[in-house]
Amino acid sequence: MKRKVLGRGIEAIIANKPAFEKEGGLIEVDVDNVYPNPHQPRKKFSVEKIKELANSIKESGLIQPVVAYKEGEKYYLLVGERRWRAAQLLKWRRIPALLRKVTREEAIISALVENIQREDLNAIEIAEGIESMMKQTELTQDLTGEKIGMNRSTLTNYLRLLKLPEAVKQSIISGNISQGHARALLALEDNNDMLLALSNILQNKLSVRQTEAYVKQFTKTKKIAEVQNDPDLIKTEEKLARYFSTKVKLNYGNSGAGKVEIFFTNVDDFDRIYKILLKEKE
């Protein structure tokens, strides 16, 4: 069954015959006079997928026109940048478009929502799109979430990704790690620790669950190491070492529980320390 093509049919579209221009309706515009939405959050387009789309349009026609708004003498896309790029590849002169009157805020929201709903954006592009939208519209997180149909916690989780080191962000963009991996890395806080963890994830192909376990253990080990290297702790060890005239080691974990190790070299040395502990005079 042949698919129905919007507009005046496949022949008219391929032939790029002029159409009657009506504000707010279906029109035809010069491909060279159409521009991407300046608020488009999507940074990269797959050349191969654009080629595949161009071949499909060439074979079956343009199923949906692009949606654009006019500013001055130029048209800016609200929906359909992939279709417009495919039309360029096919060397079309004109392309069917639904003309809409929108505010600047609506243009920003439209660009972000369309891509999120199509699942065309990676997590970093969504996060950057949300951040850009909030800065340009001065909307709060709650209002931004309402505008794009996203709950507050999800929106906040996206924005937190922007705190990640650039190498981690690029790994998300390239698909080497998932958003779940990235959220686990955020618990590390220190950028160098995140980069070290990223290397471990990539090298050992860790799952999200394995990454969470790694981060938890790494954090625990680091806190213990920080405690052991605490200047006050070292001074206390030195003071006890002078008091007992031998090496003393203090060890304790995150909970505050620990132990004191007093070293001795022989039985006589032990007896000396024992008397000191019991406050007995030699």
N, C-alpha and C positions, 0 to 999 in steps of 0.2 A: 504494500500500500504506500503510495507516494505521500511524503510528509507535506503538510501545508506550509507555505512560506509566507511570512508576513510581508505586507506591502502589496505591490502589484504583480508578484510572481517572480519566479527564477529568471525568466527571460529578461524582464525589465531590469532586475538587479544586476545581472551579469553584463547586460548591455549598457548599464549606467545611463539610462534615459532620464531626462529631467522630470522631476515630479513637482506637483503644485505645493508650494511652501505655505504652511499654515502654522502660525504661532501656537504652541501647545499641542500640536498634533504630529503626525508622521510626516517627516520631510526628508529630502535628500541634500546632503552637504558635501562640499569638496573635501576629500580625504586629507588634502594638504592643509586645510583650514581647521582641522580638528586636532586638539591637543590633550594630552593626558591630564587628569585631575591633578592640580598642583598639590593637593593634599593626599594623594595616593600613597598609602603606607607600604605597598608592595614594591620592593626594590629590584627584584630580578624576575625575568620571564624566561621560561625554557624555550630556546630556539626550536628544538625538536617538536615540542607540543604546539607551538605556533604554526609550524609547517604542517603538522597533522591536521590542525584546525583549518588551515588554508585549503588543504586537499579536500576536506569534508565539505567546506563551503563551495568549492569549485564543482564538486560532484552533486551536491544536493541543495545548494542555495543557502542563503542566510536565514536561519530559522527565526532569529530574534534580532531586531534592530538594536543599535547602541542607544543609550540614553544620554543626552547632553544638555548643557545649559549654555546660553549665549552671554558673552561679556564683551561689549564693544562689537567688533566685527568677527571675533573668534568664537569657536565652539569648544567647550571643555567637557570631557567625558565624566559622567556620573557612574555609568555602568557600561561594560563592554570593551575594555581596553584590549583584551586578547583578540576580539573580533576586528577591532580597528587595525591592530597590528597585522592580522591575517589579510585584511583588505589591502594594506600597503604591500604586502608580499605578493599579492595577486595583481598588483599595479592597477587597482581600481581608481577611477577618477572621483567617483562619488560613492557615498554609503548611506543607507537608510538610517534615520535617527529619529527618536522621539524627543522632542524639545520640551524641556521643563523649566519653569521659573523657580529658582531656589535661592534661599539666603546663603550667606557664606557659611554659617553654622551647619545648615542642611547639607551643603556640599562636602564639608569635612566629615560629617557623620555618615553620609551615603558611601563615601569612599571606603571607610573602615568597615561598616556593616556588611556591604556586599562581599568583601573579601573574606570576612570571618564566616559568614553563612555558607560561602562556597568552599571553605576550608582551604583556600588558596594561600593563606599566609602562614609563615612559620611563627613560632612563639615570640621571637625577638621582634619581628615586624609588627605583630599585634601589640606588643608592649610599647614599641616606639610610636605606633599609631595612636594608642590610647594617651600616652604622655603628650604627644603633639596636639591632640584634640583638646585635652584639658588646658594646655597652655594658651591655645588660640581662642578657646571659647570661655575660659575662666570658670568652667564648671567644676563642681566638687566631684569626688569619686562616686558618691551616691547618685548624683544626677547624671554623670557620665554613664554609669552602669545602667540606669533607666533608659537612656537614649539608645544604647547599643544592645540592650537586652541581655545584660550580663550581671550576675549577682556581685555584691561588694567583695566577697572573699576571693572569687575567681579573678576579678579585676586587680585586686591588690597583689595576688600571686604573680600575675603577669608583670606588673610594674617592678616587683622585687627582682625580676630577672635582669633588669637594666643595671643592677649593682654588680653583676658578675664581671670578671676580667674579660677583656676582648677575645682572648683565645677560647674561652668557654662559650661566649656568645656565638663565635664563628662555628664552633662544633655543633651548636644547636641548629644554626642556619644550614649547615652542610648535611645535617641529619645524622651525624656521628654519635650524638647523644640525644636523649629525649628531654622533654620538659621535666619529667620526673627525676632524671639524673640531676638536672640543674637545680631543682628545688632542694635536693639532698645536699648539694654542694654549698648552698647558701648558709647552712648551719655552721660552716667552718669559719666564716667571717673574714679571715685573713686571706688575701689574694694569693700569696705564695702557697698556702696550704691548699687552696682550690686548684691551683695549677698542678700541684703534685698529685692531688686526687684525680684530676682529669687524665693525667698521664697514666695512672694506674687503671682507670676505667677503660681507656682505649687499648692499653697493652693487654689487659686480661679479659677484655670484653665483659665487664661486669654488668649484671642486670641492675635495675633500679633497687630492688631489695638488697642485693649484695652491696651496692653503693651506700645505701643507708646504714648497713651494718659496719662497713668500712669507716664511714664518717663518725659513727658513734664510738668505735674503738679508737680511732685516731684522736678524737677530742678528749677521750678519757686519758689516753697515754700522754698527750700534750699537757694536760692540766697537772698530772702527776709530776711531769718533768719540770714544769714551771714552779711547782711547789718546792721541789728538790733544789732548784737553783735560786730560790728566794734568798736575797741578801741577809735578811733577819734570821732565817733558818741556818745559814752558813755560819753567821756570827755565834749563834747559840751552840752549834756543834764545836766551834773552836773554843768557846768558853768551857764547855764540858770536857773537852780534850785536855785543856790545861789543868782543870780540876782533878781529873783522874789520871793525868800523865799518860794517856794512851788515846788511841783513835776512838772516836765516838761517831755513830751514824744515826741520824733521825730519819724515819720513814713514816709517812702518813698519806692517806688518800683523800679523795674529794670530800668524804663525809667528816674528815677531821680525825678519824681513828688512825692509829699507827703504832709504831714501836720504836724503842731506843735500843741500839746495838752498841755495847761496850766491848772492845776487843782486848784480849790478853794474850801474852806470849807463852806462858807456862803456868804451872800450879801455884808457884810463889806469887806470880803477878796477879793471878786470880784471887788469892788470899788477901793481897794488899787492897784490891778493889772492893772485895767483899767487906773488909773492915771499914773502908771509907763509906760504903753504902749504909752500914749499920752504925756509923759514927763511932766506931771503936778505935781507940788509940793503939798504935803499934807499940 
